[in-house]
Amino acid sequence: MRIETQDGLRHRIPRDESRGMRTDVVVYASEPMMQQIRKDLSLEQAINVATLPGIAGPALAMPDIHQGYGFPIGGVAAMDCEHGVVSPGGVGFDINCGVRLVRTSLGEADVRPRLRELIQEIFRDVPCGTGGSGRVKIGPRDLERVLTEGARWMVANGYGEPRDAEFAEAGGALPGADPAAVSDRARERGLPQLGTLGSGNHFLEVQYVEEIHEPAAARAYGLAEGQAVVLIHSGSRGLGHQVCTDYVALMNRNMARYNIRLPDRQLACGPIESEEGRQYLAAMAAAANFAWANRQGILHFLRGAFRRIFSTDARLDLVYDVCHNIAKRERHDVGGRRREVLVHRKGATRAFPPGHREIPADYRIAGQPVFVPGSMGTASWVLAGAPGSMAETFGSVCHGAGRLLSRTAVRKGKDARQEQQRLEDRGILVHSETRDGILEELPEAYKNVDEVIEVVHQAGLARKVARLRPMGVIKG
């Protein structure tokens, strides 16, 4: 493939009609990162995304790009709402996997002396692992409400505070959700899982604010140096996974009806306005709402653990909750005109700039908060959305550091107890449901998060606000 380097941060793969490409691919990465990215099939996958009918503007790859299912993880693609397609693989199996940041009224110095006790309390209250039943007990009728009302249902039923839903993307619930589009099997898998963390790269980290880079934005978000915060990373659990499984199969069966031919069947898609497209989007919205409700449940039990360890006066306030596996209807400038497009963000985070009406009023002066986890042994970042994201990336940036090593490769020759002790020697307590939960997510499995952040900062897609360091980590 031919790659044209534009400025050391932007790289273009020009449209190649012989490969069926309908548009270019633009990759945001430093030169050293490009050498890493070339080692897997993620750029080939981005080229395949550029073949999808109705794609508007270039297919985009963030600096954390790595190989995924059909679409690369770290990919963004906007589809014309009248003539384009929706692809479940462009959202992923963990629909509305996302991150919420919680600020506390405590400092690092308050938390460290009782950190082990705190981590044990949280681990008890927030179930981890592949299965897991949560402490939010609901029936089928309640689940219907969760699928349409998301985080708002949780707050209304005692699992949160009134301001919580306001400080989540989309108010904690996407419109257009239809529980009838969610299969019985998906409901069955999700019913016991509200308020659970899951496995894989999902985590809950007790952190502290190590550095402030933009004081005004940090003040708007209520963050200060030395402050204890918590980062929660989880999604729609088995329910979202089953929704994706169901609709990938459905669209694969029906693509021929719409004369759609693809270089990779994992890109299975259907016209946005087709019956299959509408059903998937209704089911996806329902799964997204389940994910917001799930993270709200985790926050509720997190508050309880903090207050038992410290005092009932300990405050935990949601800074924001933003998803990074979603497809959303938005209006953007494409080719010089305003168009309604369906923006697929797979392993990519929305990053709207200052003044945007979809940002909570308290944050409009600073821009939308963006949270980018690194790894459990390094750091995470708080960013603020910048105007460049709207001009270039449909209001999107990276969602993490990006995986370098497969789970199998990073486990090879490692001992979980030794690795856990190595992290503890650096002041990071890790409590995991399984041995693999530690080994598969070791810091060396990921790119350098600081280098990833520098790319989006220098490219003008987002601004550095604060760097966070982990103290305690809970894994599935």
PyMOL commands that set and color helices and strands:
alter all, ss='L'
color gray80, all
select helices_A, chain A and resi 17-19+31-37+42-49+88-90+108-125+140-149+151-156+163-166+169-172+179-181+184-190+215-221+237-258+265-267+275-309+361-363+387-392+407-411+416-425+435-439+443-445+449-458
alter helices_A, ss='H'
color red, helices_A
select strands_A, chain A and resi 4-5+10-13+25-28+55-66+73-80+85-86+98-107+203-212+227-234+270-271+316-323+325-334+337-346+348-350+369-372+380-385+396-398+429-432+462-475
alter strands_A, ss='S'
color yellow, strands_A
deselect
rebuild
show_as cartoon
